[in-house]
Structure formats: structure tokens, C-alpha cells
Amino acid sequence: MLVGDLVYNDALDLECNYLIYENSSKNVLVNTKKNGFHKPLASILDMTIQNITISNDILIITAVK
């Protein structure tokens, strides 16, 4: 499943803060709680989801290129 299939999908209403974390570089790419909601870059939307978890009421998505 791609990141875009989950966070930027017109058929799914995702009403929560989320964080997208790149597994290989350990970088946070998107943090909606800190930076607000916006469309992530296409390169982020095209990443493959490796893991999804919840911590402190934030959906944490670990993704790989």
C-alpha cells in the first residue's frame, strides 16, 4: 500500500493527526500535529507503507522508497 492510498484518498475520510517517517534515513517527512494538514509531496505519496502504529493519539506511518 502506498502512503497516498491512505492519507490522500478521496474515498477515505482520515480524521486524525499523522506522522510520516522515512525508515531508511530516520527522518520525519510529514507531521500534521506540528505543521498542519496539507498535501504531501508526490515523492512521499508514492512511498510504500512498511508499518502503521499509534502513539500519543498520532497515527505513525513508517514508509520506504
Residue pairs with C-beta under 8 A, 6 or more apart in sequence:
1 48
1 49
2 45
2 46
2 47
2 48
2 49
3 20
3 40
3 44
3 45
3 46
3 47
3 48
3 49
3 61
3 63
4 40
4 45
4 46
5 49
6 12
6 14
6 49
6 52
6 61
7 14
7 18
7 20
7 30
7 40
7 45
7 61
8 39
8 40
8 45
14 59
16 57
16 58
16 59
17 32
17 33
17 57
17 58
17 59
18 30
18 32
18 58
18 59
18 60
18 61
19 28
19 30
19 31
19 32
19 33
19 58
19 59
19 60
19 61
20 28
20 29
20 30
20 31
20 40
20 44
20 47
20 61
20 63
21 27
21 28
21 29
21 60
21 61
21 62
21 63
22 28
22 29
22 47
22 62
22 63
22 64
22 65
23 50
23 51
23 62
23 63
23 64
24 64
24 65
29 40
29 44
29 63
30 40
30 44
33 58
44 63
47 63
47 64
47 65
48 63
48 64
48 65
49 61
49 62
49 63
50 62
50 63
50 64
51 61
51 62
52 59
52 60
52 61
52 62
53 59
53 60
53 62
54 60
